[in-house]
């Protein structure tokens, strides 16, 4: 049990509280030192030994520990090593006997702030305590400065990436939209020729092929617009959507990729006739394609992807779960950053671009939705996307 004497908080002449933990196995000596330090506006708690000291620090805070070097049971040096391990940054001042100066020096070498020989001069001890306290405050300020600088650097890197993304997006839009315009124009010309021609073999099939070309051109244009941020300016094209059917159609779109790796895609929820919602199907499809393709990339050959839909409180949530390699905790914080990717090279000339989840996050935000990831390395990953049942412009 602790032999502790808690004193009401008293402020020193700088307006700050110095909390001292006095550790000594001699009760009368410890009590006398505590009273004299309290008269010098310090808050003093006491512990009769090393174990009691560590127990106190486990539940309470202190700024400076004044620690007797010679104590039965756990020695002062052993106690100091435990303090350094479990309470880094806490300053320690050793008290030694006149014949134990070498032990005090050993404590300094181990990282203690200072040592004083008994009998001590109380003002000297009080001065050392304040110096140790000021050092603790200075180190804490330096650590806060480091944290601030790291956050600032991270924001600067993120800003630079966004700037690079903007430059790259402009080039992408130019390079992609120009050939798309030519394809669209050519498809229109072919449709005009077919409309003016008479009966010809497989004419209906040619019209279906043109429909696919034109729809794919429109979809590709929408993707470039999403990357450039044009969708928000132009507004969403909101229509009634059967989200389950849209998901199943998307699974068909990536069928070639799933078949190549022998990946199975299965539903965990029982099929409903329809699960209607009012949203932008083009953007939701883009989200689904990214999540499903990422899941296929994450699993080994013969892996499994499981889907589930849930409707609650006018919100529809889709879960895409894979049994792949998972995502480490440090990478989970970065996966929605532009250009960040953990994908290995898919082939000699192909690798992850780091834009897929960035675009997904942007789309979900624009649709007043949310995206959440749960993952454990070696145990797979689950992405959950939630959207309001009714989306308005």
C-alpha positions in Angstrom: 0.0 0.0 0.0 1.1 3.5 -0.7 2.0 5.9 2.1 1.0 9.0 0.2 0.4 12.6 1.5 -1.6 14.6 -1.0 -1.4 18.4 -0.7 -3.8 20.9 -2.1 -2.6 22.5 -5.3 -0.4 25.5 -4.7 1.1 27.6 -7.5 4.6 28.8 -7.5 5.8 32.3 -8.4 5.6 31.6 -12.1 1.9 30.7 -11.8 2.6 27.0 -12.6 2.3 24.0 -10.4 5.4 21.8 -9.7 4.3 18.3 -8.8 7.0 16.4 -6.9 7.1 12.8 -5.9 9.5 12.2 -3.0 10.7 8.6 -2.7 12.6 7.6 0.5 12.3 4.7 2.9 13.0 6.8 6.0 9.6 8.2 7.0 10.8 11.0 9.3 13.4 12.2 6.8 10.9 12.1 3.9 8.2 13.9 5.9 10.6 16.7 6.9 11.7 17.3 3.3 8.1 17.2 2.1 7.0 19.9 4.6 9.9 22.2 3.7 9.3 21.8 -0.1 5.6 22.6 0.4 6.6 25.9 2.1 8.3 26.7 -1.2 5.0 26.3 -3.1 5.5 22.8 -4.4 2.9 20.0 -4.5 4.5 17.0 -2.9 3.4 13.4 -2.8 5.3 10.7 -1.0 6.2 7.0 -1.6 8.2 4.8 0.8 10.0 2.7 -1.8 10.6 1.9 -5.5 7.5 -0.3 -5.9 5.3 2.3 -4.3 6.8 4.9 -6.5 5.9 3.0 -9.7 2.4 2.2 -8.4 1.8 5.9 -7.8 3.1 6.9 -11.2 0.8 4.3 -12.8 -2.2 6.2 -11.6 -1.0 9.8 -11.1 1.2 12.4 -12.8 4.4 14.1 -11.5 6.8 16.5 -12.9 9.9 15.6 -10.9 10.8 12.5 -8.8 13.3 13.0 -6.0 14.6 9.5 -5.5 16.8 8.0 -2.7 19.6 5.9 -4.2 19.8 3.4 -1.2 16.5 1.7 -0.4 15.6 -1.8 0.6 14.0 -4.0 -2.0 14.1 -2.1 -5.3 17.1 0.2 -5.4 17.0 3.8 -6.6 18.8 2.9 -9.8 16.4 0.0 -10.5 13.5 2.3 -9.9 15.0 4.9 -12.2 15.4 2.4 -15.0 11.7 1.4 -14.7 10.7 5.1 -14.6 12.7 5.7 -17.8 11.0 2.8 -19.5 7.4 3.4 -18.6 7.4 7.2 -18.0 9.9 8.8 -20.5 10.4 12.5 -20.1 9.9 12.4 -16.3 12.9 14.1 -14.6 14.6 12.3 -11.7 16.9 13.8 -9.0 18.9 11.3 -6.9 19.7 11.6 -3.2 22.8 9.8 -2.1 24.9 9.5 1.1 28.2 11.2 1.3 29.9 7.8 0.7 27.9 7.0 -2.4 28.9 9.8 -4.7 30.0 7.1 -7.3 26.4 5.9 -7.4 25.1 9.4 -8.0 27.5 9.7 -10.9 26.2 6.3 -12.2 22.7 7.7 -12.0 23.7 10.8 -14.1 25.2 8.5 -16.7 22.0 6.5 -16.8 20.1 9.7 -17.7 19.0 11.2 -14.4 18.8 15.0 -14.2 21.2 15.4 -11.2 22.1 14.0 -7.8 22.6 15.6 -4.4 24.4 14.3 -1.4 22.8 14.0 2.0 22.4 16.0 4.2 20.9 18.3 1.6 20.4 22.1 1.7 16.7 22.6 1.0 17.0 25.6 -1.2 19.6 23.8 -3.3 17.1 20.9 -3.7 14.2 23.3 -4.5 16.4 25.0 -7.1 17.3 21.7 -8.8 13.6 20.6 -8.8 12.6 23.8 -10.6 15.5 23.4 -13.1 14.4 19.8 -13.8 10.8 21.0 -14.1 11.8 23.7 -16.6 13.7 21.1 -18.6 10.7 18.8 -18.7 8.5 21.7 -20.0 11.1 22.6 -22.6 11.4 19.0 -23.8 7.6 18.8 -24.0 7.5 22.0 -26.0 10.1 20.6 -28.4 8.1 17.4 -28.8 4.9 19.4 -29.6 6.9 21.4 -32.1 8.1 18.2 -33.8 4.5 16.9 -33.9 3.4 20.2 -35.4 6.2 20.2 -38.0 5.4 16.6 -39.0 1.7 17.5 -39.4 2.7 20.6 -41.4 5.0 18.6 -43.6 2.3 16.0 -44.2 -0.2 18.7 -45.2 2.4 20.3 -47.5 3.1 16.9 -49.2 -0.7 16.4 -49.6 -1.0 19.9 -51.1 1.8 19.2 -53.5 0.2 15.9 -54.5 -3.1 17.6 -55.1 -1.3 20.3 -57.2 0.4 17.5 -59.2 -2.9 15.8 -59.6 -4.4 19.0 -61.0 -1.7 19.3 -63.5 -1.8 15.7 -64.5 -5.6 15.8 -64.7 -5.6 18.6 -67.2 -3.2 16.5 -69.4 -5.4 13.4 -68.9 -8.5 15.3 -69.9 -6.8 16.7 -73.1 -5.3 13.4 -74.1 -8.4 11.3 -73.5 -11.2 13.6 -74.5 -9.7 14.3 -77.9 -9.7 10.6 -79.1 -13.1 10.2 -77.4 -14.5 13.0 -79.5 -13.1 11.3 -82.7 -14.6 7.9 -81.6 -18.0 9.6 -80.9 -18.0 11.4 -84.2 -17.1 8.3 -86.1 -19.8 6.3 -84.3 -22.3 9.0 -85.3 -21.2 8.8 -88.9 -21.5 5.0 -88.9 -25.0 5.3 -87.4 -26.0 7.8 -90.1 -24.8 5.5 -92.9 -26.6 2.5 -91.4 -29.8 4.5 -91.0 -29.7 5.4 -94.8 -28.9 1.9 -96.0 -31.3 -0.7 -96.9 -31.4 -4.3 -95.8 -28.0 -5.7 -95.0 -26.7 -8.7 -93.0 -26.4 -8.2 -89.2 -27.5 -4.6 -89.4 -29.2 -5.0 -85.9 -26.0 -6.3 -84.4 -24.1 -3.3 -85.8 -26.5 -0.9 -84.2 -26.0 -2.7 -80.9 -22.2 -2.4 -81.3 -22.6 1.3 -81.9 -24.7 1.7 -78.8 -22.0 0.1 -76.7 -19.3 2.3 -78.3 -21.3 5.5 -77.5 -22.2 4.5 -74.0 -18.5 3.6 -73.3 -17.5 7.0 -74.6 -20.0 8.8 -72.4 -18.7 6.7 -69.4 -15.1 7.5 -70.1 -15.9 11.2 -70.3 -17.6 11.1 -67.0 -14.5 9.5 -65.4 -12.3 12.3 -66.6 -14.9 14.8 -65.3 -14.8 13.2 -61.9 -11.1 13.3 -61.8 -11.1 17.0 -62.7 -13.8 17.8 -60.2 -16.3 18.9 -62.9 -19.2 16.7 -61.5 -19.8 19.0 -58.5 -20.0 22.1 -60.7 -22.4 20.5 -63.2 -24.5 18.7 -60.6 -25.4 15.0 -60.4 -27.6 13.1 -62.8 -29.9 11.5 -60.3 -32.3 8.7 -61.2 -34.0 5.8 -59.5 -31.4 3.0 -59.3 -31.7 -0.7 -58.3 -28.4 -0.8 -56.3 -28.3 -4.6 -56.2 -28.8 -4.9 -60.0 -26.2 -2.1 -60.5 -23.7 -4.1 -58.3 -24.4 -7.3 -60.2 -23.9 -5.5 -63.6 -20.6 -4.2 -62.3 -19.5 -7.7 -61.3 -20.2 -8.7 -64.9 -18.0 -5.8 -66.2 -15.0 -7.2 -64.3 -15.8 -10.8 -65.1 -12.7 -11.2 -67.3 -10.5 -10.1 -64.4 -12.2 -12.4 -61.8 -12.0 -15.3 -64.2 -8.3 -14.8 -64.9 -7.6 -15.2 -61.1 -10.4 -17.7 -60.5 -11.9 -15.4 -57.9 -15.5 -16.1 -56.8 -17.9 -13.2 -56.0 -20.8 -14.2 -53.8 -23.6 -12.5 -51.9 -24.0 -12.8 -48.1 -27.4 -11.3 -48.1 -30.5 -12.9 -49.6 -31.5 -11.4 -52.9 -34.4 -8.9 -53.0 -36.5 -8.3 -56.0 -35.4 -4.7 -56.0 -33.4 -2.3 -53.7 -34.2 1.1 -55.2 -32.5 4.3 -54.3 -32.3 7.8 -55.9 -28.7 8.6 -56.8 -26.2 9.0 -59.7 -25.7 5.5 -61.2 -22.7 6.5 -63.2 -20.7 7.7 -60.2 -21.9 4.7 -58.0 -20.7 2.3 -60.8 -17.3 4.0 -60.8 -17.1 3.4 -57.0 -18.1 -0.2 -57.4 -15.6 -0.9 -60.2 -12.8 0.5 -58.1 -13.7 -1.4 -55.0 -14.2 -4.7 -56.8 -11.1 -4.4 -58.9 -9.1 -3.6 -55.7 -10.5 -6.6 -54.0 -9.5 -8.8 -57.0 -6.0 -7.4 -56.9 -5.8 -8.1 -53.1 -6.7 -11.8 -53.1 -4.6 -14.7 -54.2 -5.6 -16.9 -57.1 -8.8 -18.7 -56.2 -9.6 -16.0 -53.6 -13.1 -14.9 -52.6 -15.0 -11.7 -52.5 -18.3 -11.4 -50.6 -20.9 -8.7 -51.0 -23.8 -7.7 -48.7 -26.4 -5.0 -48.8 -28.2 -3.5 -45.9 -30.9 -0.8 -45.6 -31.4 1.1 -42.4 -32.6 4.6 -41.4 -33.1 5.6 -45.0 -29.5 4.7 -45.8 -28.2 1.9 -48.0 -24.9 0.3 -47.2 -22.9 -2.1 -49.4 -20.0 -4.1 -48.0 -17.2 -5.5 -50.2 -15.2 -8.0 -48.3 -12.1 -9.9 -49.5 -9.9 -12.6 -48.0 -6.7 -11.0 -49.3 -3.6 -9.9 -47.6 -5.2 -7.0 -45.7 -3.9 -3.5 -45.0 -1.4 -2.5 -42.3 -2.6 0.1 -39.7 -0.1 2.8 -41.0 -1.3 2.3 -44.6 -5.0 2.5 -43.7 -4.5 6.2 -42.9 -3.1 6.9 -46.4 -5.2 4.8 -48.8 -7.5 7.7 -49.8 -4.5 10.0 -50.5 -3.8 10.7 -54.2 -0.9 8.6 -55.7 -0.7 6.3 -52.7 -0.7 2.6 -53.6 0.4 -0.6 -52.0 -0.1 -2.6 -55.2 2.9 -4.5 -56.5 3.6 -4.4 -60.2 0.8 -6.3 -62.0 3.0 -6.7 -65.1 6.3 -5.4 -66.4 4.6 -2.2 -67.6 1.7 -1.9 -65.3 1.2 -1.0 -61.6 -1.3 0.7 -59.3 -1.7 4.5 -60.0 -2.9 5.4 -56.5 -5.9 7.3 -57.8 -8.7 4.8 -57.5 -9.6 5.2 -53.8 -8.9 8.9 -54.0 -11.5 9.2 -56.7 -13.9 6.9 -54.8 -13.6 9.1 -51.6 -14.3 12.2 -53.7 -17.4 10.6 -55.3 -18.8 9.4 -52.0 -18.3 12.8 -50.4 -20.1 14.5 -53.4 -23.0 12.1 -53.0 -23.4 12.8 -49.3 -22.2 9.3 -48.5 -19.4 7.7 -46.6 -16.8 5.1 -47.0 -15.2 3.1 -44.2 -12.4 0.4 -44.2 -11.8 -2.4 -41.8 -8.7 -4.5 -42.3 -6.3 -6.8 -40.5 -3.0 -7.9 -42.2 -3.4 -11.5 -43.3 -7.1 -11.6 -42.7 -8.6 -9.5 -45.6 -10.3 -6.2 -45.9 -13.9 -4.9 -45.8 -14.9 -1.6 -47.5 -18.3 -0.3 -46.5 -20.0 2.4 -48.6 -23.2 4.0 -47.4 -25.5 6.3 -49.4 -28.7 8.1 -48.6 -31.8 6.4 -50.1 -32.9 9.7 -51.6 -30.3 12.0 -53.0 -31.4 15.5 -54.1 -29.5 18.1 -56.2 
